[in-house]
Amino acid sequence: MPNAEATAGVPDKALLVDWGPRLVTYRSGGGKASGSPGWGRAVRWRSLLVGIGSVVVLLLGVLALFATARPAPTTSARLTTLVVASVPFWNLAEGSGVVAARTRTFNEVSPWIYGLSSQGQIVAQAPERAADTTAAMHRLRSLSIPLIPTIANITHGHWAYSPVATMLGDLAAMNHHITDIVTLVNRESYAGIDIDYENLKATDRESFTTFVTRLGQALHAQHKILSVALFAKTTDVGDNQRNVAQNYAALGAAVDEARLMAYDYHWASSPPGPVAPISWVRDVLAYAKTQIAPEKIVLGIPVAGYDWVDGHGEPVTWQQCFQRTTAFNTPVHYDGRDEAPWFRYTDTQGREHEVWFENADSTKAKLEAAKVSGIRGVYLWMYGRADGRTWDQLPHILPATAAPVSGTDIAPR
């Protein structure tokens, strides 16, 4: 879920019962039945039998209603704390090792491994890494943690708008793509799928909502989960077209997990600065909760950063930051307002660098923000090797509980 740049409830259904007209006529005065005493007793017995019959009919109707209605989400399912390991293909070996060593820390894993061909077909993002991917996926499957892989609109290693645009603009192509996704999920026995289609245009708003809604219906019919990656924003229009393309309210109603990519507030082509300043993260959560049911919101937390030099930021892992501070003997500073570590150094060519990244302390602030907000949980965007203290503190702040595998256990509203 690389983010190139920054950026309820169902009303209780009342059961309305029409008891129908009364079958016994009473005098308006005394309230006794007309006719002789014998006739009165017969009427009373008839009235009793009719009443019993009406109750039986009502009960049968209620039973039929429950038999045909879709099961409602259970309270326990809605309160399940979700902790997702979102692992890109280039970090599958390291990431799967982290998950394997901490099976009680995570209750869902999303390998970021699928892309789209130029014709819109689902393909492996890194076919040259097929053996490594197979080995890591086998390892993850052995852990019995629900797998919800990600499909991104990556073509030949680059973000590609055309394959998604073609699909969104052609109903037949959309239906075919939905069928392909459901087939993939069933064939590989995945718990569901995560959709990460980025950099859409404002004009795609309605068609993207239609696609996600129909995909959700198709997956839920198979008892599978649908997740969608959303750009972080604090208003509906956000700050660019891709924010407009994502209708939080409509998409939130269609999916089981709305994953907020709350990072890249500063990014590769921006000036240096914190990747996910805590005040912005809180604002993103606050806005999302006005549009999406909190039990569906999953906060994305990065564990890497950027090293800026000559006007461009290079993505760096926590491990690389540690190595550079050691190699250049430079101290790490911590911005308490933004909850973000940073440092500067001069390389061997005399160039000045500024680095902002994430460590266990900055991650802790985001985990606590997620906990306080009452949302469903978090996903960790595991770009590369992270601060090991992160994994130690995670279960103490947000202890994961067993996640239901069925998509219908977290039915969309």
N, C-alpha and C positions, 0 to 999 in steps of 0.2 A: 504494500500500500504506500509506495512512495508518493508523497504529496509534492508535486513540482513547485507549487507556490503556496503562500499562506491563504490562506483564506482562514375525553379519555374515558375516558372509560366508556364502555358500552352501558347505556342505561339498563338497569335491571328490567327484564322483560316481564311485565305484569301479565299473569294468566287471567284473561277476561272470560268469565263463564256466564253464559246466558241460560238461566234455568228454565226459560220458556213460560207460557201462560199457566196459571193455576187451573186445575181440572175440576175443582169442587166449588160450587156456588154457595155462598153463605148469605144469610139475611143481613141486610145493612144494619139492622137494629141489634138483636140480641147475640148474634154470633153463633147461633145453633143452626145445624143443617136443616133443610126443608124436609117435609114429609113425615112419615110415621117413624116411631122409634126403631123398628126393624130396618126400615130403609136408611135411617141415619147411621145405624151401626155398619150397614153394608158400605155406605159411602165412606165412613171412617176407615174401614178395612181396605177399601179400594184406594183411598188416599194414601194410607201407609204403604201399600204395595207399590203404588206409583212413585212415592217418594224414594223407596228403596231402589226401585228401578232407575230412577234419575241419578242417584248416587253411584250406582254401578256403572251407568253410562259415562258419568263424569270421570270416574276412576280409570275406566278403559281409555277414555280420551287422553287423560294425563299420561298414562303409560305409553300410549302411541306417540304422544308428543316427545317424551324422553327417548323413545326408541329411534325416532327419526332425526332428532336434533343432534347437532355436532357437539361432542363433549366440550364443556367449558374449561378454561384453564383452571388448574387447581391453585390454591393459595400457595402451597409449598413450591410449586413449579415457578410461580411468579417471583417468589422471594429467593430463589436460588441465586447465590453469588457466582457470577461467571468470570473466570480468569482464563483468558485465551492467549496461547503462544502463537503469534503470527510470524511465521518463519519463511523468508524468501529463499529461493532455490540456491543462491550462492552461500547461504549460511545453514543449509539443512543438516550437515554433519554436526556442526557445533550446536545448533539449536535443538536438534533431536536429542543430543547428549544431555543438554540442560533439562529438557522435559523428562527424559528417562531417569535422571538422577533425582527428580523432584515430582514424582507422579501425583503427590497430594497437593501440590501447589497449583497445578493447572487442571481444568476440567473440560478443556476444548483446545484443539490444535488446528490452525489454518496454514497449511503449507502453501506458499505463494508460488505456484508451479505452472499454471495454465495461462496460455495467451490465445490470441486469435490470428489466423492466417489472413492474408489480404482479401480472401473471399469470405471471411467471417467464420471459418471452421475453428473448432476448439483444438488447439495444438499444445504441445509441450513448449514452455518458454525457453528451455535450455536443452534441446535434443542432444547436444554434445555431452551433457552431463547425465545421460539416461541411466548409466550404471549407478552413479552416486545417488541419484534421485530414488531409484528403485530400492537401494539398500536403506536409505533413510526412511522411506515410506514403510518398508517392512518393519523397521525398528519401531516406528510410531504405532503401527497397527498392533504390534505385540503388547503395547501398553494398555490397550482397551480403553483409551480415551477417545471420545467422539472426534472424528476427522471431518472438518468442513473446509476443503481446499478453496483457494481463491482463483477466479478467472479474471484476468486483467486485459484491457485492450492494448496489449503489447504485441507488436509484429516485428519480427527480426530484431528484437532487442530494443525497440523504440516505441514510445506511445504513438498510437495510430488512431485517428478519428474516423477515417473512412469506413472501416469494417462495421463499426457500431452505427454510424450514420446511415449506411445502406440498409442495415437490419431494421433500424427504427422507422425508416421511411417506406417500408414495404411490409404489409401485414403478413403475407405468405412467408417472407423471409424471417419475420419475427416469430411466427409459429414454428417454423422449422428450427430456429435457434433454440427456442424453449424446449422442443422435443429432444434436441441434441443434449442439452444440459441435463434434463431429467434422465435420459438414457445413460449418460456418464455417471450420474450419482447412483443410479440403481446398479449399473454394471460393476462399479467399484465398491459398492456397499458403503458409500459415504453417509454420514449423518445428515448432510445437506451441502449447500454451496454458498460461497461468498462472492458477490459481484463487485468488482472494482473497475467500473468503466468511467474513466476520467476525461477531463477537458472537453466536455460536451458544450454545445452552444445553447444560448437562452431559448432559441426556437425549438429545442429538443425536449423542453420541459414536459409537455403533455404526452408525447410519444414514449419518453423514458418512463414516466409514471405508468403508462399502459403496459409497457414491457414488464416492469417489475411486478405490477399487480397480477398479470397473467402468469408470470413465472411462479409467483407465490402460490397462486391457486393450484397450479400443476404440481408443485412440490408438496404442498400440504395434502393433496389427494393421495400422495404416496407416503405420507407421514414423514416428510423430510423438512429440514430447516432451511430458511432463506435468510441470508445476511446481505446487507448492502453497505458499501463504504461511502461515507458522506464527507464532503469537504466541510471543515469547521467554518462556521459563520455566526454572526450575532444579530443578523436581520435576514429577512427572506431573500433580498437581492444580493446580500453580501457585498463583495467589492469587484466582481467580474461576472462574465457570462456563465461560467461553469457553476457558480453559486445559484444563479437563477434557474439553471437546468434541473436542480435538485429541489423538488417540492417536499420539504421535510414532513409536513403533515400527511400528505398522500402516501409518500413512500413509507413513513413510519407505520401507517395503518396496514400496509401490505406485507410487511416483513416481520420476522421474529427478532432479528438483531439489527439495530441501526448503529453502525460503527462510525464514530466521529473521529476523523483524522485530525486530532487536535495537536498538530505540530507543523513545522515549517512556517511559523509566524515570520521568521527570517529564513531565507532559503539561499540556494546557490548563487543566484544573480542579484540578491538584495544586498544592502550594506550589512556589515556584521551585527549580530545581536542574538538574544536568546531564541532558541528554537521553539520553545513553548512556555512563554512567561505565564506564571501562575494566575495573574489577574485576568489575562485573556482566556485561559482555560476555564476559569470559573464563569466568565461571561458567556462562553460558548455553551457550557452546560446549562446555564440559566435559560438561555434562549431555546435550546433544544427541548427543554422540559415544557416549554409553552406550546410546542408543536407535536411532540412525540411522547407516548406513554413512558414514564421513567423506567419501568421494568423491561423496556426494549432497548434502552440506550446503553451502549458499550463505549467507554472512553478509550481512545487510542493514545498510548503513551510511548514516546520514542526512547531509545536507550543509546542513541548516537548523537552526532552533531556535525558541525562544519568548521573547516579551517579555511579562513578567507586570506587571500593574497592577490594583489594586483586586480582587485575588483571582482574576484570570483571565489566562490566557496566550494571546497572539495569535501564530500561526505567523509567523516572519520568516525571510527568506533571509539568506545571508551578506552580500549586497549591501546589503540594508536595514540590517543591523547596522553595516556600514561607514559608511553615510550618517548614521545616528543618532549614532554616536560622533563623527563630524566635526561634525554640526550642533550637538551639545550639548557639544562639547569635553570629552569624558570618556575616560579611559584604559581600555584593555582589560586585564583581569587573566587569568592562566592558572592554573587549579587543576591542579597537577602530580600530585596523588593520583588525581583522576578523569580527568585528561587532557581538560580542557574549558575553553574560554575563556568569560569572562563580564564584564559591566559593569553599572553602575547610572547612571541619569540622572534628572533632574527635568524634566518636560515644561513646556510653556508655561502649562499650567493648574495647575502646582504639584504634580502627582501624581508619586509616586516609582515608578520602574520598575526592575525587575531582569531582566536578559537573559542567558540561557544559549544558546549556539549552537555550531556546528561550524565549524572552519577546517581548513587543510591540516595543522596540527600534530596536532589531535585525530583527524583522519581517518587520519593516518599511524600513530598508535598502534593503531587498529583494523585497518588493513591488515596490520600486523606481527603482530597477534594471530591473524589469519586464517592468515597464512603459517606461523607457528610451530605452529598446531594441526593442520596437514596436511589441512584440508578442501578441498572442490572449488574454492571461490573466493568471490567477493563480488558483491553487486549494490549499486549506488549509487542511493539513493532521491533522485532529482534534483528536489526540490520547486521549486527556483528557481535563480537564478544563484549559483554556488558560488565559493569561493576559487579563483582560477585556478591557484594553486600545487598544488592537489589533482590536477589532470589532468597536471601535469608530473611529479609524483612517483609517480603510480600505476603506470606501466609499469616503473619501476625496482624497486618493491617486489613487485608481482605482475604480471609480464609475461604478457599474454594470448597464448595459442596458438590456432591454428585450431580452432574448436569443431565436432565432428561434428553434422550436421543431423539424422541419423536417431535417433529415440527408442530404437530397438533397439540402438544402439551403446552405450547406457548402460542396459542392461536392468536392471529392478528385481530385487532379490534376493528 
